[in-house]
Amino acid sequence: MIKLLVGLGNPGPEYESTRHNAGFWWIDEVARVLKTHLAPERTYFGCAARANTPAGPVWLLQPMTYMNLSGKSVGALAKFFKIAPNEILVAHDELDILPGQMKLKVGGGHAGHNGLRDIHAQMGSPDYWRLRLGIGHPGVKADVAGYVLRKPPSAERQAIDDCIHRSLAMLESLWRDDMEQAKRIIHTKPDVT
């Protein structure tokens, strides 16, 4: 069962609405659904909450270390509660997927994503789940840093928000440890009628 849900982003009002904070947006919605509130936890270098599910407790985490040091926060909480990498799901922005699309996978490389790179290093394993929330690509590699730290146009933000909303349907599958069903939910294209 997934025991730790992590949303990646950067702390502070100047980053709140930027593409790089898609993981934070996701965790905020999960917290709303689970009727819990994230609070600063210095021990875990982030904002965290513990929620009860039908299958047992689950932790929600937003690292406050800035993106490049996300693993410091994830590693601290996971090690303290003895949560294995395959019991962790990390939601993050994904350049290689268009806004309004998402993918769920376990393991693999970090594809240059500094938050994932640090989680790999701190956990000593790439074998955690990732919810990849599409933000699109600026088209030129040199423009990526500025692109992820900018606010998306309203139509793109709406597409990302719609994606986040659709993803919440997989939570019950996570509690049942039915990751194949979670993948089906995430990878099903929405009806556009």
Backbone bond lengths (Angstrom), bond angles and torsions (degrees), N, CA, C in turn:
res aa  C-N    CA-C-N  psi(-1)  N-CA   C-N-CA  omega(-1)  CA-C   N-CA-C  phi
1 M - - - 1.467 - - 1.531 109.45 -
2 I 1.306 115.66 145.54 1.462 120.40 174.56 1.532 107.55 -71.61
3 K 1.331 116.06 125.49 1.463 120.85 -178.07 1.525 112.83 -113.08
4 L 1.351 116.28 -11.93 1.461 120.67 -179.53 1.520 109.57 -139.30
5 L 1.320 116.26 120.95 1.465 123.34 175.27 1.516 107.29 -106.78
6 V 1.325 116.33 124.28 1.466 122.14 -177.42 1.521 108.91 -119.60
7 G 1.316 116.71 135.79 1.454 121.42 171.88 1.514 108.00 -116.29
8 L 1.331 116.90 126.45 1.465 120.07 -178.34 1.522 111.51 -91.70
9 G 1.334 114.32 146.40 1.458 121.03 178.50 1.513 109.46 179.12
10 N 1.311 115.37 -171.13 1.463 122.34 176.77 1.521 108.72 -117.41
11 P 1.331 118.16 138.84 1.467 120.45 179.02 1.524 111.51 -76.03
12 G 1.322 115.41 157.77 1.461 120.69 173.95 1.514 113.06 105.63
13 P 1.338 115.88 146.93 1.466 120.52 -176.44 1.522 114.09 -62.36
14 E 1.333 117.99 -27.48 1.464 119.89 -179.02 1.530 112.28 -69.11
15 Y 1.340 117.92 -19.02 1.466 121.69 -179.20 1.532 112.92 -106.62
16 E 1.316 116.63 -11.58 1.456 122.47 -169.70 1.529 114.12 -49.10
17 S 1.326 117.23 -42.16 1.470 121.19 -174.98 1.525 113.34 -101.92
18 T 1.339 117.97 13.18 1.465 120.41 -177.46 1.527 111.19 -86.80
19 R 1.319 115.64 155.92 1.471 121.46 -177.26 1.532 112.56 -55.46
20 H 1.330 116.53 -34.88 1.463 120.75 -177.22 1.530 111.67 -63.86
21 N 1.329 117.31 -13.96 1.461 121.04 -177.15 1.523 113.62 -97.37
22 A 1.332 117.60 15.23 1.464 120.37 179.80 1.531 111.52 -56.23
23 G 1.325 117.52 -35.58 1.468 120.47 178.25 1.520 112.21 -65.32
24 F 1.336 116.67 -38.37 1.470 120.77 175.40 1.533 109.86 -62.78
25 W 1.348 116.39 -42.93 1.472 119.75 -179.56 1.523 109.74 -59.40
26 W 1.359 115.58 -39.60 1.461 120.15 -179.00 1.528 111.01 -65.31
27 I 1.321 116.95 -48.20 1.475 120.23 -179.57 1.523 111.03 -61.71
28 D 1.331 117.47 -37.55 1.468 120.21 176.83 1.533 110.67 -57.89
29 E 1.325 116.94 -41.47 1.473 120.71 179.91 1.528 111.43 -71.10
30 V 1.319 117.43 -38.47 1.469 120.44 176.88 1.531 109.55 -62.67
31 A 1.327 116.60 -43.12 1.471 120.40 178.85 1.524 110.72 -61.07
32 R 1.327 116.25 -39.40 1.475 120.31 178.54 1.533 110.08 -62.33
33 V 1.343 116.58 -46.03 1.465 121.02 -179.57 1.531 110.84 -63.29
34 L 1.327 116.82 -39.81 1.469 120.88 -178.72 1.526 112.97 -84.71
35 K 1.336 115.51 2.07 1.469 121.92 177.75 1.530 111.69 55.14
36 T 1.323 115.24 48.70 1.455 120.86 177.54 1.524 108.61 -131.93
37 H 1.312 116.01 169.54 1.461 121.70 -176.38 1.525 108.78 -133.01
38 L 1.319 115.95 127.98 1.465 119.47 178.00 1.522 109.62 -76.70
39 A 1.330 115.62 138.92 1.462 121.38 179.96 1.528 108.93 -132.48
40 P 1.339 116.74 152.41 1.468 119.26 179.50 1.529 111.31 -59.28
41 E 1.329 114.96 133.19 1.472 123.06 177.88 1.516 107.09 -130.97
42 R 1.335 116.92 98.66 1.467 120.34 -176.21 1.524 112.55 -60.23
43 T 1.327 116.63 -33.98 1.458 120.85 -179.25 1.528 111.74 -59.25
44 Y 1.353 116.12 -31.69 1.467 121.02 -176.75 1.529 111.95 -108.01
45 F 1.330 117.34 9.21 1.468 122.17 176.75 1.531 112.02 53.18
46 G 1.328 116.23 40.55 1.455 119.17 -178.56 1.501 112.22 -169.08
47 C 1.314 115.06 -172.42 1.463 122.41 172.10 1.522 106.34 -102.03
48 A 1.329 116.15 130.32 1.454 120.51 -173.71 1.522 110.79 -137.55
49 A 1.321 114.33 160.23 1.461 121.39 174.82 1.523 107.61 -151.02
50 R 1.305 115.28 148.19 1.465 121.54 174.62 1.520 106.41 -110.49
51 A 1.322 115.96 129.20 1.464 120.33 -179.91 1.516 108.95 -125.47
52 N 1.312 115.55 150.14 1.460 120.36 177.13 1.522 109.06 -96.09
53 T 1.334 115.27 135.65 1.459 121.63 175.72 1.522 107.06 -122.82
54 P 1.329 118.77 168.44 1.464 120.15 178.17 1.535 112.71 -56.96
55 A 1.345 117.18 -25.00 1.468 120.61 -177.70 1.526 112.83 -97.12
56 G 1.320 117.66 -1.23 1.458 120.35 -178.96 1.518 111.58 128.05
57 P 1.322 116.85 -176.52 1.461 120.09 -176.15 1.525 112.51 -72.44
58 V 1.319 115.03 149.55 1.457 122.33 174.63 1.528 107.45 -135.38
59 W 1.321 116.14 144.41 1.457 121.64 177.46 1.523 110.11 -101.16
60 L 1.322 116.00 143.10 1.463 123.25 172.65 1.521 106.41 -115.08
61 L 1.327 116.90 139.89 1.458 120.28 -174.89 1.517 111.63 -145.03
62 Q 1.335 115.56 133.80 1.460 123.87 168.42 1.526 106.72 -120.14
63 P 1.337 117.98 105.23 1.466 119.14 178.34 1.528 110.88 -60.34
64 M 1.332 116.48 135.99 1.469 121.30 178.17 1.534 110.47 -106.67
65 T 1.320 115.64 25.72 1.463 122.57 -175.40 1.522 112.45 -94.00
66 Y 1.322 117.29 0.84 1.466 124.35 -166.47 1.521 107.60 73.79
67 M 1.303 115.06 152.60 1.461 122.73 -169.82 1.529 113.33 -49.80
68 N 1.322 116.70 -47.50 1.469 120.13 -171.41 1.521 113.84 -64.97
69 L 1.335 118.60 -16.26 1.464 121.95 179.65 1.528 111.97 -117.21
70 S 1.320 117.11 25.63 1.470 121.25 -177.60 1.519 113.07 -56.09
71 G 1.319 116.77 -34.46 1.461 120.52 -178.22 1.514 113.96 -63.19
72 K 1.332 116.75 -27.87 1.469 120.21 178.03 1.523 110.16 -59.57
73 S 1.318 116.27 -42.42 1.458 122.46 -179.86 1.534 111.10 -73.31
74 V 1.335 116.08 -50.42 1.468 120.89 -179.05 1.530 110.08 -59.84
75 G 1.330 116.29 -45.53 1.464 120.63 -179.23 1.519 112.54 -62.33
76 A 1.321 116.76 -40.62 1.471 120.19 -178.65 1.525 111.30 -62.40
77 L 1.335 117.20 -47.10 1.464 119.82 -178.52 1.527 110.63 -70.57
78 A 1.329 116.77 -44.46 1.468 120.11 -177.60 1.522 111.41 -63.05
79 K 1.317 117.38 -41.64 1.471 119.68 -178.84 1.528 110.94 -68.62
80 F 1.331 117.00 -40.38 1.463 120.06 -178.74 1.529 111.25 -62.12
81 F 1.346 116.89 -42.48 1.465 120.87 -176.91 1.532 112.73 -96.16
82 K 1.353 116.64 8.08 1.468 121.66 178.49 1.538 111.41 54.81
83 I 1.325 115.05 49.31 1.464 121.79 178.37 1.528 107.75 -96.82
84 A 1.322 116.10 121.95 1.468 121.96 -178.42 1.531 110.71 -75.32
85 P 1.333 117.49 155.61 1.468 119.77 179.21 1.534 113.43 -52.35
86 N 1.341 118.08 -41.01 1.471 119.38 -177.52 1.530 113.07 -74.42
87 E 1.345 117.17 0.88 1.473 121.98 174.54 1.528 111.00 -104.71
88 I 1.345 116.06 12.54 1.465 122.53 -177.86 1.519 109.59 -116.49
89 L 1.322 116.40 135.70 1.463 122.00 172.05 1.527 107.84 -120.59
90 V 1.330 116.34 124.53 1.460 123.01 -179.41 1.527 108.85 -110.72
91 A 1.321 117.44 120.91 1.468 122.16 175.48 1.528 107.95 -95.74
92 H 1.330 115.77 131.50 1.465 119.63 -177.67 1.517 111.58 -150.87
93 D 1.327 115.59 162.01 1.456 122.39 175.30 1.525 108.96 -70.49
94 E 1.337 116.18 143.68 1.467 121.19 -178.10 1.523 110.42 -132.20
95 L 1.331 115.94 115.39 1.458 122.54 -179.42 1.523 112.84 -66.17
96 D 1.317 117.77 -33.16 1.461 121.53 -172.81 1.530 113.87 -83.15
97 I 1.323 117.26 7.32 1.465 122.02 178.82 1.532 107.68 -127.72
98 L 1.317 116.44 139.97 1.463 120.77 -178.50 1.528 111.59 -71.14
99 P 1.337 117.46 152.42 1.464 120.00 174.46 1.534 109.91 -56.48
100 G 1.320 115.91 136.29 1.456 120.62 -178.72 1.516 112.68 95.10
101 Q 1.340 116.75 -2.99 1.450 121.31 176.85 1.525 108.78 -119.72
102 M 1.330 116.21 156.21 1.459 120.89 179.75 1.516 109.29 -152.19
103 K 1.315 115.41 160.21 1.466 121.05 177.86 1.527 108.44 -142.18
104 L 1.320 115.03 150.00 1.461 122.26 177.49 1.521 107.83 -120.56
105 K 1.322 116.57 128.46 1.463 119.98 179.19 1.519 109.58 -150.25
106 V 1.307 114.65 164.69 1.467 120.72 175.23 1.523 107.80 -118.89
107 G 1.323 115.57 139.76 1.451 121.29 176.89 1.515 113.56 69.84
108 G 1.321 114.61 -171.80 1.456 121.08 -179.74 1.517 111.40 103.63
109 G 1.316 114.39 -176.71 1.459 120.72 -179.15 1.513 112.16 -81.84
110 H 1.336 115.60 -179.66 1.465 120.10 179.75 1.525 111.91 -97.46
111 A 1.321 118.48 -9.18 1.471 124.19 177.07 1.530 112.25 51.76
112 G 1.330 116.35 34.26 1.457 119.67 177.76 1.515 114.67 82.76
113 H 1.347 117.83 -0.94 1.469 120.82 179.78 1.531 107.77 -76.96
114 N 1.330 116.84 115.07 1.468 120.54 -173.56 1.523 113.66 -65.21
115 G 1.318 117.53 -31.73 1.462 119.74 176.85 1.520 111.16 -64.64
116 L 1.343 116.42 -45.51 1.461 120.46 178.22 1.526 110.85 -66.64
117 R 1.321 116.39 -38.89 1.474 120.58 179.72 1.538 109.66 -57.12
118 D 1.335 117.15 -44.27 1.459 120.04 -178.21 1.527 111.76 -71.54
119 I 1.328 117.27 -34.79 1.471 119.99 176.27 1.531 109.23 -64.02
120 H 1.338 116.64 -44.41 1.478 120.39 176.02 1.526 109.60 -52.23
121 A 1.335 115.69 -50.44 1.467 121.30 -175.61 1.528 111.54 -63.54
122 Q 1.320 117.14 -45.19 1.470 120.40 -176.34 1.525 112.69 -73.09
123 M 1.329 117.02 -35.68 1.469 120.38 -178.59 1.521 111.37 -84.79
124 G 1.334 116.33 -17.76 1.463 119.53 -177.87 1.517 112.64 70.73
125 S 1.345 116.16 18.16 1.466 120.47 -177.30 1.529 109.93 -161.03
126 P 1.341 116.25 143.86 1.461 119.67 173.17 1.534 112.16 -94.16
127 D 1.327 117.38 6.45 1.456 121.40 -168.50 1.530 114.52 -87.32
128 Y 1.330 116.34 44.47 1.463 121.35 173.31 1.522 107.82 -109.65
129 W 1.325 115.77 162.96 1.466 121.94 -179.95 1.521 109.78 -80.53
130 R 1.334 116.22 146.93 1.470 121.33 176.82 1.526 109.10 -129.81
131 L 1.306 115.64 130.89 1.462 122.04 168.98 1.522 104.94 -100.90
132 R 1.313 115.81 107.58 1.455 122.54 -174.78 1.532 108.80 -93.44
133 L 1.322 116.50 109.01 1.466 123.01 -177.52 1.523 109.05 -95.81
134 G 1.320 116.37 113.90 1.461 121.31 -175.14 1.521 113.71 -63.26
135 I 1.331 114.95 132.36 1.475 120.65 173.76 1.526 110.45 -124.10
136 G 1.345 117.57 -4.20 1.458 120.84 -178.43 1.524 111.75 79.78
137 H 1.307 115.51 173.20 1.465 122.87 -176.60 1.530 108.89 -123.26
138 P 1.328 118.15 141.77 1.466 119.15 179.89 1.527 113.32 -70.74
139 G 1.343 117.29 -12.15 1.457 120.17 178.02 1.514 114.02 101.45
140 V 1.320 116.47 -25.12 1.468 121.34 -179.77 1.530 107.85 -128.01
141 K 1.339 115.98 127.31 1.463 120.68 -176.26 1.530 112.46 -56.06
142 A 1.335 116.49 -38.21 1.467 120.70 -177.97 1.530 112.48 -64.38
143 D 1.341 117.23 -20.08 1.470 121.36 -177.78 1.533 113.37 -91.18
144 V 1.346 117.11 -4.46 1.468 120.61 -172.69 1.527 112.93 -59.78
145 A 1.339 118.06 -47.69 1.479 120.80 -175.93 1.526 111.19 -57.76
146 G 1.305 117.55 -46.64 1.463 120.60 178.82 1.524 112.18 -67.70
147 Y 1.330 115.90 -36.39 1.467 121.82 -177.39 1.525 111.42 -63.74
148 V 1.336 117.27 -48.04 1.469 119.38 -176.77 1.529 111.79 -69.02
149 L 1.324 116.67 -22.53 1.472 120.54 -179.40 1.523 113.01 -96.30
150 R 1.346 116.24 13.91 1.465 120.78 175.19 1.523 110.66 -110.35
151 K 1.298 114.62 155.55 1.460 121.87 177.17 1.533 108.63 -73.88
152 P 1.340 118.28 132.40 1.460 119.14 178.20 1.530 110.83 -73.06
153 P 1.338 118.15 153.82 1.465 119.72 173.14 1.527 109.67 -58.74
154 S 1.315 116.81 157.76 1.474 120.36 -172.49 1.526 113.22 -57.79
155 A 1.332 118.78 -37.19 1.470 120.45 -179.73 1.527 110.55 -65.33
156 E 1.343 117.22 -39.12 1.464 120.49 178.09 1.524 110.80 -68.87
157 R 1.319 116.74 -41.48 1.473 119.55 178.85 1.523 109.94 -62.23
158 Q 1.338 116.70 -40.23 1.464 120.02 178.62 1.527 110.38 -62.90
159 A 1.337 117.20 -40.72 1.465 120.90 179.08 1.529 110.72 -63.67
160 I 1.326 116.91 -40.83 1.470 121.04 178.47 1.533 109.79 -66.56
161 D 1.337 116.43 -44.15 1.469 120.20 178.51 1.528 111.56 -61.87
162 D 1.337 117.04 -40.15 1.471 120.72 177.87 1.525 110.12 -61.77
163 C 1.324 115.39 -41.15 1.461 122.03 178.35 1.530 110.24 -61.06
164 I 1.317 115.90 -47.66 1.465 121.10 179.40 1.524 109.83 -58.92
165 H 1.320 116.40 -44.57 1.466 120.75 179.97 1.539 110.82 -60.56
166 R 1.340 116.65 -44.57 1.470 120.52 179.45 1.528 111.42 -63.87
167 S 1.325 116.68 -34.87 1.472 120.58 -176.53 1.525 112.42 -65.74
168 L 1.314 117.39 -23.93 1.467 120.50 -176.82 1.526 112.22 -63.79
169 A 1.334 116.54 -20.17 1.467 120.90 178.25 1.528 111.74 -65.50
170 M 1.334 117.85 -17.31 1.471 119.62 -178.93 1.523 112.91 -84.48
171 L 1.336 118.53 -10.38 1.466 119.96 -173.99 1.523 112.47 -56.88
172 E 1.322 117.22 -42.92 1.474 119.71 179.10 1.528 110.84 -59.72
173 S 1.333 116.38 -37.52 1.470 119.91 177.92 1.523 110.99 -65.19
174 L 1.325 117.06 -36.08 1.466 119.94 177.74 1.519 110.67 -63.32
175 W 1.316 116.89 -41.51 1.467 120.01 -178.74 1.526 110.75 -67.39
176 R 1.345 116.88 -29.86 1.474 120.74 179.15 1.525 111.87 -86.74
177 D 1.325 117.19 -0.58 1.465 122.82 -176.49 1.524 111.09 59.58
178 D 1.327 115.65 35.21 1.468 121.72 178.13 1.524 108.01 -104.97
179 M 1.326 115.65 78.18 1.464 120.24 -174.81 1.524 111.79 -71.55
180 E 1.326 117.80 -25.21 1.475 119.16 176.28 1.529 110.09 -66.82
181 Q 1.330 116.65 -41.39 1.466 119.99 177.15 1.534 109.77 -66.70
182 A 1.326 117.56 -39.88 1.470 120.34 177.41 1.521 110.00 -58.70
183 K 1.344 117.09 -42.72 1.468 120.69 178.85 1.525 110.89 -63.02
184 R 1.323 116.89 -43.00 1.482 119.55 179.05 1.523 110.59 -58.99
185 I 1.322 116.51 -42.94 1.477 120.19 179.81 1.526 110.12 -62.50
186 I 1.319 116.96 -46.57 1.465 121.58 -176.88 1.520 111.02 -67.43
187 H 1.320 118.58 -38.42 1.461 121.03 -173.30 1.520 114.10 -89.66
188 T 1.341 117.91 -4.04 1.462 120.73 177.25 1.534 108.87 -74.84
189 K 1.321 114.55 128.11 1.468 119.43 178.53 1.527 109.49 -70.83
190 P 1.336 116.91 139.45 1.473 119.45 180.00 1.531 111.26 -70.31
191 D 1.321 115.35 150.82 1.471 120.10 173.19 1.512 108.50 -70.53
192 V 1.317 116.54 130.33 1.463 120.57 176.65 1.529 107.98 -121.62
193 T 1.336 114.89 75.59 1.476 119.87 -179.64 1.499 110.09 -111.02
